Amino acid sequence: MANPNKFKSVSVPIDTYKKLSYLADGKFLDAKLTISKTIEALATRAAKKTGYKNGKV
């Protein structure tokens, strides 16, 4: 079982899941990613763009 201190699960609509699957298949980065890594990469990119750094704004 996953460590709840490190991992959380999310629910997304099916349409969003399909978009994430499309992006995970090498469209977002040059490598094939899992859905969770795709979400992580998108969140990291958006956080950097808005000024989020190491847990501080």
PDB file with one MODEL, atoms N, CA, C and O in Angstrom:
MODEL        1
ATOM      1  N   MET A   1       0.840  -1.179   0.000  1.00  0.00           N
ATOM      2  CA  MET A   1       0.000   0.000   0.000  1.00  0.00           C
ATOM      3  C   MET A   1       0.888   1.247   0.000  1.00  0.00           C
ATOM      4  O   MET A   1       1.945   1.266   0.631  1.00  0.00           O
ATOM      5  N   ALA A   2       0.456   2.261  -0.698  1.00  0.00           N
ATOM      6  CA  ALA A   2       1.220   3.502  -0.817  1.00  0.00           C
ATOM      7  C   ALA A   2       1.247   4.254   0.513  1.00  0.00           C
ATOM      8  O   ALA A   2       0.306   4.185   1.303  1.00  0.00           O
ATOM      9  N   ASN A   3       2.337   4.966   0.738  1.00  0.00           N
ATOM     10  CA  ASN A   3       2.502   5.763   1.942  1.00  0.00           C
ATOM     11  C   ASN A   3       1.614   7.006   1.851  1.00  0.00           C
ATOM     12  O   ASN A   3       1.824   7.836   0.967  1.00  0.00           O
ATOM     13  N   PRO A   4       0.626   7.158   2.742  1.00  0.00           N
ATOM     14  CA  PRO A   4      -0.275   8.310   2.661  1.00  0.00           C
ATOM     15  C   PRO A   4       0.404   9.642   2.967  1.00  0.00           C
ATOM     16  O   PRO A   4      -0.158  10.699   2.680  1.00  0.00           O
ATOM     17  N   ASN A   5       1.595   9.606   3.541  1.00  0.00           N
ATOM     18  CA  ASN A   5       2.336  10.842   3.786  1.00  0.00           C
ATOM     19  C   ASN A   5       3.026  11.352   2.531  1.00  0.00           C
ATOM     20  O   ASN A   5       3.408  12.521   2.462  1.00  0.00           O
ATOM     21  N   LYS A   6       3.188  10.491   1.545  1.00  0.00           N
ATOM     22  CA  LYS A   6       3.869  10.866   0.300  1.00  0.00           C
ATOM     23  C   LYS A   6       2.943  10.916  -0.907  1.00  0.00           C
ATOM     24  O   LYS A   6       3.218  11.645  -1.860  1.00  0.00           O
ATOM     25  N   PHE A   7       1.855  10.159  -0.886  1.00  0.00           N
ATOM     26  CA  PHE A   7       1.000  10.031  -2.063  1.00  0.00           C
ATOM     27  C   PHE A   7      -0.455  10.277  -1.719  1.00  0.00           C
ATOM     28  O   PHE A   7      -0.922   9.903  -0.643  1.00  0.00           O
ATOM     29  N   LYS A   8      -1.166  10.904  -2.635  1.00  0.00           N
ATOM     30  CA  LYS A   8      -2.611  11.105  -2.521  1.00  0.00           C
ATOM     31  C   LYS A   8      -3.230  10.691  -3.848  1.00  0.00           C
ATOM     32  O   LYS A   8      -2.599  10.807  -4.899  1.00  0.00           O
ATOM     33  N   SER A   9      -4.433  10.222  -3.796  1.00  0.00           N
ATOM     34  CA  SER A   9      -5.110   9.853  -5.031  1.00  0.00           C
ATOM     35  C   SER A   9      -6.031  10.992  -5.455  1.00  0.00           C
ATOM     36  O   SER A   9      -6.473  11.792  -4.630  1.00  0.00           O
ATOM     37  N   VAL A  10      -6.304  11.050  -6.728  1.00  0.00           N
ATOM     38  CA  VAL A  10      -7.212  12.062  -7.256  1.00  0.00           C
ATOM     39  C   VAL A  10      -8.219  11.388  -8.181  1.00  0.00           C
ATOM     40  O   VAL A  10      -7.947  10.343  -8.772  1.00  0.00           O
ATOM     41  N   SER A  11      -9.362  12.001  -8.287  1.00  0.00           N
ATOM     42  CA  SER A  11     -10.382  11.547  -9.229  1.00  0.00           C
ATOM     43  C   SER A  11     -10.529  12.622 -10.286  1.00  0.00           C
ATOM     44  O   SER A  11     -10.612  13.809  -9.971  1.00  0.00           O
ATOM     45  N   VAL A  12     -10.561  12.207 -11.529  1.00  0.00           N
ATOM     46  CA  VAL A  12     -10.739  13.150 -12.621  1.00  0.00           C
ATOM     47  C   VAL A  12     -11.859  12.641 -13.516  1.00  0.00           C
ATOM     48  O   VAL A  12     -12.084  11.434 -13.614  1.00  0.00           O
ATOM     49  N   PRO A  13     -12.559  13.559 -14.167  1.00  0.00           N
ATOM     50  CA  PRO A  13     -13.587  13.122 -15.116  1.00  0.00           C
ATOM     51  C   PRO A  13     -12.949  12.304 -16.253  1.00  0.00           C
ATOM     52  O   PRO A  13     -11.762  12.452 -16.542  1.00  0.00           O
ATOM     53  N   ILE A  14     -13.734  11.463 -16.875  1.00  0.00           N
ATOM     54  CA  ILE A  14     -13.243  10.593 -17.943  1.00  0.00           C
ATOM     55  C   ILE A  14     -12.644  11.407 -19.081  1.00  0.00           C
ATOM     56  O   ILE A  14     -11.622  11.019 -19.646  1.00  0.00           O
ATOM     57  N   ASP A  15     -13.263  12.522 -19.423  1.00  0.00           N
ATOM     58  CA  ASP A  15     -12.730  13.368 -20.498  1.00  0.00           C
ATOM     59  C   ASP A  15     -11.324  13.877 -20.149  1.00  0.00           C
ATOM     60  O   ASP A  15     -10.438  13.902 -21.003  1.00  0.00           O
ATOM     61  N   THR A  16     -11.130  14.276 -18.899  1.00  0.00           N
ATOM     62  CA  THR A  16      -9.812  14.732 -18.447  1.00  0.00           C
ATOM     63  C   THR A  16      -8.818  13.581 -18.461  1.00  0.00           C
ATOM     64  O   THR A  16      -7.659  13.770 -18.831  1.00  0.00           O
ATOM     65  N   TYR A  17      -9.252  12.403 -18.068  1.00  0.00           N
ATOM     66  CA  TYR A  17      -8.386  11.222 -18.099  1.00  0.00           C
ATOM     67  C   TYR A  17      -7.926  10.922 -19.524  1.00  0.00           C
ATOM     68  O   TYR A  17      -6.769  10.565 -19.746  1.00  0.00           O
ATOM     69  N   LYS A  18      -8.822  11.065 -20.475  1.00  0.00           N
ATOM     70  CA  LYS A  18      -8.463  10.842 -21.880  1.00  0.00           C
ATOM     71  C   LYS A  18      -7.430  11.862 -22.346  1.00  0.00           C
ATOM     72  O   LYS A  18      -6.502  11.522 -23.079  1.00  0.00           O
ATOM     73  N   LYS A  19      -7.592  13.109 -21.919  1.00  0.00           N
ATOM     74  CA  LYS A  19      -6.614  14.150 -22.262  1.00  0.00           C
ATOM     75  C   LYS A  19      -5.255  13.841 -21.637  1.00  0.00           C
ATOM     76  O   LYS A  19      -4.218  13.993 -22.283  1.00  0.00           O
ATOM     77  N   LEU A  20      -5.266  13.410 -20.387  1.00  0.00           N
ATOM     78  CA  LEU A  20      -4.016  13.055 -19.710  1.00  0.00           C
ATOM     79  C   LEU A  20      -3.349  11.858 -20.392  1.00  0.00           C
ATOM     80  O   LEU A  20      -2.126  11.823 -20.530  1.00  0.00           O
ATOM     81  N   SER A  21      -4.138  10.895 -20.811  1.00  0.00           N
ATOM     82  CA  SER A  21      -3.590   9.733 -21.522  1.00  0.00           C
ATOM     83  C   SER A  21      -2.944  10.154 -22.835  1.00  0.00           C
ATOM     84  O   SER A  21      -1.881   9.653 -23.202  1.00  0.00           O
ATOM     85  N   TYR A  22      -3.590  11.071 -23.534  1.00  0.00           N
ATOM     86  CA  TYR A  22      -3.043  11.593 -24.787  1.00  0.00           C
ATOM     87  C   TYR A  22      -1.710  12.291 -24.536  1.00  0.00           C
ATOM     88  O   TYR A  22      -0.735  12.055 -25.249  1.00  0.00           O
ATOM     89  N   LEU A  23      -1.674  13.156 -23.515  1.00  0.00           N
ATOM     90  CA  LEU A  23      -0.449  13.874 -23.190  1.00  0.00           C
ATOM     91  C   LEU A  23       0.644  12.925 -22.694  1.00  0.00           C
ATOM     92  O   LEU A  23       1.823  13.134 -22.981  1.00  0.00           O
ATOM     93  N   ALA A  24       0.262  11.895 -21.958  1.00  0.00           N
ATOM     94  CA  ALA A  24       1.227  10.947 -21.401  1.00  0.00           C
ATOM     95  C   ALA A  24       1.900  10.117 -22.480  1.00  0.00           C
ATOM     96  O   ALA A  24       2.976   9.563 -22.258  1.00  0.00           O
ATOM     97  N   ASP A  25       1.284  10.029 -23.629  1.00  0.00           N
ATOM     98  CA  ASP A  25       1.798   9.180 -24.712  1.00  0.00           C
ATOM     99  C   ASP A  25       2.859   9.896 -25.551  1.00  0.00           C
ATOM    100  O   ASP A  25       2.940   9.690 -26.762  1.00  0.00           O
ATOM    101  N   GLY A  26       3.670  10.737 -24.905  1.00  0.00           N
ATOM    102  CA  GLY A  26       4.773  11.380 -25.603  1.00  0.00           C
ATOM    103  C   GLY A  26       4.433  12.698 -26.247  1.00  0.00           C
ATOM    104  O   GLY A  26       5.263  13.259 -26.963  1.00  0.00           O
ATOM    105  N   LYS A  27       3.233  13.216 -26.018  1.00  0.00           N
ATOM    106  CA  LYS A  27       2.847  14.492 -26.621  1.00  0.00           C
ATOM    107  C   LYS A  27       3.294  15.682 -25.775  1.00  0.00           C
ATOM    108  O   LYS A  27       3.558  16.758 -26.312  1.00  0.00           O
ATOM    109  N   PHE A  28       3.379  15.498 -24.468  1.00  0.00           N
ATOM    110  CA  PHE A  28       3.736  16.572 -23.544  1.00  0.00           C
ATOM    111  C   PHE A  28       5.253  16.670 -23.392  1.00  0.00           C
ATOM    112  O   PHE A  28       5.820  17.758 -23.494  1.00  0.00           O
ATOM    113  N   LEU A  29       5.888  15.569 -23.154  1.00  0.00           N
ATOM    114  CA  LEU A  29       7.349  15.478 -23.105  1.00  0.00           C
ATOM    115  C   LEU A  29       7.771  14.447 -24.143  1.00  0.00           C
ATOM    116  O   LEU A  29       6.928  13.754 -24.713  1.00  0.00           O
ATOM    117  N   ASP A  30       9.044  14.347 -24.384  1.00  0.00           N
ATOM    118  CA  ASP A  30       9.520  13.412 -25.404  1.00  0.00           C
ATOM    119  C   ASP A  30       9.485  11.957 -24.955  1.00  0.00           C
ATOM    120  O   ASP A  30       9.793  11.062 -25.741  1.00  0.00           O
ATOM    121  N   ALA A  31       9.116  11.711 -23.712  1.00  0.00           N
ATOM    122  CA  ALA A  31       9.066  10.354 -23.191  1.00  0.00           C
ATOM    123  C   ALA A  31       7.629   9.981 -22.835  1.00  0.00           C
ATOM    124  O   ALA A  31       6.804  10.847 -22.546  1.00  0.00           O
ATOM    125  N   LYS A  32       7.346   8.691 -22.861  1.00  0.00           N
ATOM    126  CA  LYS A  32       6.030   8.214 -22.438  1.00  0.00           C
ATOM    127  C   LYS A  32       5.984   8.241 -20.915  1.00  0.00           C
ATOM    128  O   LYS A  32       6.876   7.718 -20.247  1.00  0.00           O
ATOM    129  N   LEU A  33       4.939   8.854 -20.376  1.00  0.00           N
ATOM    130  CA  LEU A  33       4.803   9.004 -18.933  1.00  0.00           C
ATOM    131  C   LEU A  33       3.579   8.261 -18.419  1.00  0.00           C
ATOM    132  O   LEU A  33       2.680   7.908 -19.182  1.00  0.00           O
ATOM    133  N   THR A  34       3.563   8.033 -17.119  1.00  0.00           N
ATOM    134  CA  THR A  34       2.352   7.523 -16.489  1.00  0.00           C
ATOM    135  C   THR A  34       1.410   8.705 -16.288  1.00  0.00           C
ATOM    136  O   THR A  34       1.819   9.859 -16.416  1.00  0.00           O
ATOM    137  N   ILE A  35       0.167   8.421 -15.977  1.00  0.00           N
ATOM    138  CA  ILE A  35      -0.801   9.485 -15.736  1.00  0.00           C
ATOM    139  C   ILE A  35      -0.341  10.327 -14.538  1.00  0.00           C
ATOM    140  O   ILE A  35      -0.414  11.555 -14.583  1.00  0.00           O
ATOM    141  N   SER A  36       0.127   9.679 -13.479  1.00  0.00           N
ATOM    142  CA  SER A  36       0.545  10.441 -12.297  1.00  0.00           C
ATOM    143  C   SER A  36       1.744  11.330 -12.590  1.00  0.00           C
ATOM    144  O   SER A  36       1.805  12.454 -12.092  1.00  0.00           O
ATOM    145  N   LYS A  37       2.693  10.861 -13.380  1.00  0.00           N
ATOM    146  CA  LYS A  37       3.844  11.689 -13.742  1.00  0.00           C
ATOM    147  C   LYS A  37       3.442  12.822 -14.678  1.00  0.00           C
ATOM    148  O   LYS A  37       4.045  13.895 -14.644  1.00  0.00           O
ATOM    149  N   THR A  38       2.441  12.599 -15.504  1.00  0.00           N
ATOM    150  CA  THR A  38       1.932  13.664 -16.372  1.00  0.00           C
ATOM    151  C   THR A  38       1.299  14.759 -15.527  1.00  0.00           C
ATOM    152  O   THR A  38       1.542  15.943 -15.762  1.00  0.00           O
ATOM    153  N   ILE A  39       0.493  14.376 -14.549  1.00  0.00           N
ATOM    154  CA  ILE A  39      -0.115  15.355 -13.646  1.00  0.00           C
ATOM    155  C   ILE A  39       0.979  16.106 -12.892  1.00  0.00           C
ATOM    156  O   ILE A  39       0.914  17.327 -12.751  1.00  0.00           O
ATOM    157  N   GLU A  40       1.982  15.376 -12.409  1.00  0.00           N
ATOM    158  CA  GLU A  40       3.087  16.007 -11.683  1.00  0.00           C
ATOM    159  C   GLU A  40       3.830  17.013 -12.557  1.00  0.00           C
ATOM    160  O   GLU A  40       4.142  18.113 -12.101  1.00  0.00           O
ATOM    161  N   ALA A  41       4.115  16.655 -13.793  1.00  0.00           N
ATOM    162  CA  ALA A  41       4.831  17.551 -14.705  1.00  0.00           C
ATOM    163  C   ALA A  41       3.995  18.787 -15.024  1.00  0.00           C
ATOM    164  O   ALA A  41       4.530  19.895 -15.053  1.00  0.00           O
ATOM    165  N   LEU A  42       2.705  18.622 -15.261  1.00  0.00           N
ATOM    166  CA  LEU A  42       1.828  19.758 -15.539  1.00  0.00           C
ATOM    167  C   LEU A  42       1.723  20.678 -14.321  1.00  0.00           C
ATOM    168  O   LEU A  42       1.766  21.900 -14.458  1.00  0.00           O
ATOM    169  N   ALA A  43       1.587  20.093 -13.141  1.00  0.00           N
ATOM    170  CA  ALA A  43       1.484  20.891 -11.918  1.00  0.00           C
ATOM    171  C   ALA A  43       2.784  21.643 -11.639  1.00  0.00           C
ATOM    172  O   ALA A  43       2.752  22.805 -11.234  1.00  0.00           O
ATOM    173  N   THR A  44       3.921  20.991 -11.852  1.00  0.00           N
ATOM    174  CA  THR A  44       5.212  21.631 -11.631  1.00  0.00           C
ATOM    175  C   THR A  44       5.401  22.796 -12.588  1.00  0.00           C
ATOM    176  O   THR A  44       5.857  23.867 -12.188  1.00  0.00           O
ATOM    177  N   ARG A  45       5.054  22.588 -13.840  1.00  0.00           N
ATOM    178  CA  ARG A  45       5.189  23.649 -14.846  1.00  0.00           C
ATOM    179  C   ARG A  45       4.288  24.841 -14.499  1.00  0.00           C
ATOM    180  O   ARG A  45       4.717  25.991 -14.589  1.00  0.00           O
ATOM    181  N   ALA A  46       3.051  24.565 -14.107  1.00  0.00           N
ATOM    182  CA  ALA A  46       2.124  25.643 -13.747  1.00  0.00           C
ATOM    183  C   ALA A  46       2.568  26.356 -12.471  1.00  0.00           C
ATOM    184  O   ALA A  46       2.437  27.576 -12.370  1.00  0.00           O
ATOM    185  N   ALA A  47       3.087  25.617 -11.505  1.00  0.00           N
ATOM    186  CA  ALA A  47       3.539  26.221 -10.251  1.00  0.00           C
ATOM    187  C   ALA A  47       4.723  27.155 -10.481  1.00  0.00           C
ATOM    188  O   ALA A  47       4.769  28.252  -9.924  1.00  0.00           O
ATOM    189  N   LYS A  48       5.669  26.724 -11.294  1.00  0.00           N
ATOM    190  CA  LYS A  48       6.821  27.571 -11.602  1.00  0.00           C
ATOM    191  C   LYS A  48       6.384  28.838 -12.318  1.00  0.00           C
ATOM    192  O   LYS A  48       6.905  29.923 -12.060  1.00  0.00           O
ATOM    193  N   LYS A  49       5.425  28.689 -13.216  1.00  0.00           N
ATOM    194  CA  LYS A  49       4.934  29.827 -14.000  1.00  0.00           C
ATOM    195  C   LYS A  49       4.264  30.872 -13.108  1.00  0.00           C
ATOM    196  O   LYS A  49       4.314  32.065 -13.405  1.00  0.00           O
ATOM    197  N   THR A  50       3.637  30.427 -12.015  1.00  0.00           N
ATOM    198  CA  THR A  50       2.930  31.345 -11.136  1.00  0.00           C
ATOM    199  C   THR A  50       3.758  31.781  -9.930  1.00  0.00           C
ATOM    200  O   THR A  50       3.257  32.508  -9.073  1.00  0.00           O
ATOM    201  N   GLY A  51       5.021  31.347  -9.850  1.00  0.00           N
ATOM    202  CA  GLY A  51       5.900  31.831  -8.794  1.00  0.00           C
ATOM    203  C   GLY A  51       6.050  30.931  -7.583  1.00  0.00           C
ATOM    204  O   GLY A  51       6.630  31.364  -6.587  1.00  0.00           O
ATOM    205  N   TYR A  52       5.559  29.705  -7.616  1.00  0.00           N
ATOM    206  CA  TYR A  52       5.672  28.770  -6.503  1.00  0.00           C
ATOM    207  C   TYR A  52       7.093  28.213  -6.460  1.00  0.00           C
ATOM    208  O   TYR A  52       7.587  27.693  -7.460  1.00  0.00           O
ATOM    209  N   LYS A  53       7.762  28.323  -5.283  1.00  0.00           N
ATOM    210  CA  LYS A  53       9.119  27.799  -5.144  1.00  0.00           C
ATOM    211  C   LYS A  53       9.264  27.104  -3.792  1.00  0.00           C
ATOM    212  O   LYS A  53       9.122  27.734  -2.745  1.00  0.00           O
ATOM    213  N   ASN A  54       9.544  25.818  -3.821  1.00  0.00           N
ATOM    214  CA  ASN A  54       9.837  25.035  -2.611  1.00  0.00           C
ATOM    215  C   ASN A  54       8.811  25.223  -1.499  1.00  0.00           C
ATOM    216  O   ASN A  54       9.181  25.384  -0.336  1.00  0.00           O
ATOM    217  N   GLY A  55       7.561  25.205  -1.838  1.00  0.00           N
ATOM    218  CA  GLY A  55       6.501  25.302  -0.848  1.00  0.00           C
ATOM    219  C   GLY A  55       6.155  26.712  -0.421  1.00  0.00           C
ATOM    220  O   GLY A  55       5.306  26.909   0.449  1.00  0.00           O
ATOM    221  N   LYS A  56       6.801  27.691  -1.019  1.00  0.00           N
ATOM    222  CA  LYS A  56       6.544  29.093  -0.662  1.00  0.00           C
ATOM    223  C   LYS A  56       6.165  29.871  -1.901  1.00  0.00           C
ATOM    224  O   LYS A  56       6.624  29.578  -3.005  1.00  0.00           O
ATOM    225  N   VAL A  57       5.332  30.854  -1.705  1.00  0.00           N
ATOM    226  CA  VAL A  57       4.882  31.674  -2.828  1.00  0.00           C
ATOM    227  C   VAL A  57       5.731  32.918  -2.911  1.00  0.00           C
ATOM    228  O   VAL A  57       5.520  33.751  -3.792  1.00  0.00           O
TER     229      VAL A  57
ENDMDL
END
